[in-house]
Amino acid sequence: MTSLAQLPTPSALVDGALIVERLRSAGRLDRVFIDGEWVVPHGQARSSVIDPSTEEPVAEIALGDANEVAVAVAAARRAFATWSVSSAPSRAALLDRIHALILERAELFAQAISLEMGAAIGFARSTQVPVAAEHIRVARDNLASYPFLTHRGDVAIMREAIGVCGLITPWNWPLYQITAKVGPAMAAGCTVVLKPSELSPLSALLFAEVMHDAGIPPGVFNLVNGNGPEVGAALSSHPDVDMISITGSTRAGVLVAQAAAPTVKRVAQELGGKSPNVILPDADLARAIPPGVAAGFRNVGQSCSAPTRMLVPRERLQEVERIALEAASSFIVGDPRSKNTTHGPVANRAQFNRVQEMIGVGIAEGARLICGGPGRPEGLSRGFYCRPTIFSAVHPEMQIAQEEIFGPVLALIPYDSVDEVVAIANCTVYGLGAHVQGTDLGAARAVAARIRSGQVHINYPAWSPHAPFGGYKRSGNGREYGIEGLEEYLETKAILGFNAQEKK
């Protein structure tokens, strides 16, 4: 079978259609990757990949089911016996090759992501792909220095790979979420079965090709395309899967946990969010508001940690509105393949309908619409394009302030005191991310400490792949990224008497 590496180089690509042709001619679209081989699923189920900018199908992929899951889990179980005891340097060397291949094929990945979920090509190139590569690099570096054996007096504490891991990833950051799970799982010595979203599978197929070309031992990494009710449920309930890690909606996380419960496997969940951005009374609005608007609309608002609730001092609300409106007016919504586009369409029809519905809810609830609104932007008659929308004078209990919309909709919520703003920040069922802006760093730190969320960003710091990421409350449990992300895939074993002197 032809390898993608033997096909035309990334520099020859002009659009995502050639990516599809590369995958088709290499025989990837009608196969899953199991035990080191590209395998045709036994069933006939197929799924169309829709270009969200045109609403037209651009590819069709084969879907696996419980049969492919069983074969993949068996392969992963066999491979675990040797991979789990392989040396840390050998695993690090493989991760290094994977990292290098992702960077080498960065344009391939960027074009695929832009095609399959509508990311503006500039954003895919500058953010979606580079941060995905960083998760592999950090996993490699953490592996090189991690103490898998420590001593506590007469007790040895061993950290060992948990086993076979089922990894379920979403459509909004398709490569980024794959590497955030696969990197640390493999570094820990686990073997994996990946179920990427069937809505954005092209970058996952390219990633499987990278794994193959990097020399992954058979069974260590397996990919089974499929939907949640079939493949996701089969993975979650399989007795030989030791851990499930899912990034997705809270509803999906609940279903996975329920399916996993009878076999008492570990379940790590990174789920929904409704993150606050607290603008403290002393904040410099010219510096605080434009980046806050950009953060809320990053990836067209399709990020579980997007700060889509901006909490502002009531007496400064009009000034905030003016600056926010000016910031939003700089966005260019359009063809994701254009280098000038800042925001492409949302990723699929269901999400488009959800955004339109919630904009209507905000209007019906009496929130003040200061820009955007229902429908597509002017000049766009097809595609899942949404108008960047900002509501003001939003009450904390409105639906648009409580429910995750997952689109380009920002709510400006006024407050009257610091105690009130902390209460509003915490007044949702979620607790994934948060932001705090202020010139008094001590005051900002104090507010950050009171917010119940897994991450808090003060004054828009640079993203760090070393910062653990995960949720409080219904945003999930467990952590990804950094050392904590590696440790999520490890068991703890205590050996008493390990250091005792040998009896004569």
Secondary structure as GFF3:
##gff-version 3
##sequence-region A 1 504
A	DSSP	three_ten_helix	4	6	.	.	.	ID=ss1
A	DSSP	three_ten_helix	10	12	.	.	.	ID=ss2
A	DSSP	alpha_helix	16	25	.	.	.	ID=ss3
A	DSSP	beta_strand	32	34	.	.	.	ID=ss4
A	DSSP	beta_strand	37	39	.	.	.	ID=ss5
A	DSSP	beta_strand	46	51	.	.	.	ID=ss6
A	DSSP	beta_strand	56	62	.	.	.	ID=ss7
A	DSSP	alpha_helix	66	83	.	.	.	ID=ss8
A	DSSP	alpha_helix	88	104	.	.	.	ID=ss9
A	DSSP	alpha_helix	106	117	.	.	.	ID=ss10
A	DSSP	alpha_helix	121	123	.	.	.	ID=ss11
A	DSSP	pi_helix	124	128	.	.	.	ID=ss12
A	DSSP	alpha_helix	129	145	.	.	.	ID=ss13
A	DSSP	beta_strand	149	152	.	.	.	ID=ss14
A	DSSP	beta_strand	155	161	.	.	.	ID=ss15
A	DSSP	beta_strand	164	168	.	.	.	ID=ss16
A	DSSP	alpha_helix	174	188	.	.	.	ID=ss17
A	DSSP	beta_strand	191	195	.	.	.	ID=ss18
A	DSSP	alpha_helix	202	214	.	.	.	ID=ss19
A	DSSP	beta_strand	221	223	.	.	.	ID=ss20
A	DSSP	pi_helix	228	232	.	.	.	ID=ss21
A	DSSP	alpha_helix	233	237	.	.	.	ID=ss22
A	DSSP	beta_strand	243	247	.	.	.	ID=ss23
A	DSSP	alpha_helix	250	260	.	.	.	ID=ss24
A	DSSP	three_ten_helix	261	263	.	.	.	ID=ss25
A	DSSP	beta_strand	266	270	.	.	.	ID=ss26
A	DSSP	beta_strand	276	279	.	.	.	ID=ss27
A	DSSP	alpha_helix	285	297	.	.	.	ID=ss28
A	DSSP	three_ten_helix	298	301	.	.	.	ID=ss29
A	DSSP	beta_strand	309	313	.	.	.	ID=ss30
A	DSSP	three_ten_helix	314	316	.	.	.	ID=ss31
A	DSSP	alpha_helix	317	328	.	.	.	ID=ss32
A	DSSP	alpha_helix	349	365	.	.	.	ID=ss33
A	DSSP	beta_strand	368	371	.	.	.	ID=ss34
A	DSSP	beta_strand	389	392	.	.	.	ID=ss35
A	DSSP	alpha_helix	399	402	.	.	.	ID=ss36
A	DSSP	beta_strand	409	415	.	.	.	ID=ss37
A	DSSP	alpha_helix	418	426	.	.	.	ID=ss38
A	DSSP	beta_strand	430	431	.	.	.	ID=ss39
A	DSSP	beta_strand	435	437	.	.	.	ID=ss40
A	DSSP	alpha_helix	441	450	.	.	.	ID=ss41
A	DSSP	beta_strand	457	458	.	.	.	ID=ss42
A	DSSP	beta_strand	472	473	.	.	.	ID=ss43
A	DSSP	beta_strand	476	477	.	.	.	ID=ss44
A	DSSP	alpha_helix	482	487	.	.	.	ID=ss45
A	DSSP	beta_strand	490	496	.	.	.	ID=ss46
###
